[in-house]
Every structure is written in structure tokens, then in C-alpha cells.
Amino acid sequence: MKKQFVGLKKGFLLIEESQDSSYPGVYVSYVENVTDIGQTLCLIEESTDSKAKDAVAIHVWGDCGVDNPTETTTIRKANWNNLCE
């Protein structure tokens, strides 16, 4: 499993590959320097919604006391052909 760290002023972001090969994606967690306690912020993965072709789904955990995501957002890939004109 690959991991990357992005330093912030009071902690760091930990980016880890998802272990579920059926749903490739990454988890983003925040870890405080002082406490060394981490909290999963979101999971970013390819969308499984058939209506959202060529999109990613972002599952956000806004409440650390709840196991399920508190919000899911789908972002479609940009149409790069129209951006370069």
C-alpha cells in the first residue's frame, strides 16, 4: 500500500491507497502533530453511479462518531477539449 504525506502547519495529510481492488481510490486523513491522532476526512474513488460516467465520488466523514460518510459528492471529469481553445 502506497502512502504519501503532505505537511501542514499543525499536522499533516496522510494519503493512502484503498485496499478494496473493486473500488480503486485514496483515503485522505488529517493527523495532528501534538496528539498524533488521525481522522479520516474523505475517500476519493471512481464513481460507481452509471449516470455519472467518467466521474469521481468523494465520500466525506464530517462526524468522527459516525462510521458512514456524512456526505457524498460526484465530480465529473472536465471536458479538456473545450478548455484549450
Secondary structure, DSSP 8 states (H G I E B T S, - for coil): --EEEEE-SSEEEEEEE-S-TTS-EEEEEEEETTT--EEEEEEEEE---TTSTTEEEEEE---TT-SS-SEEEEEE---HHHHT-
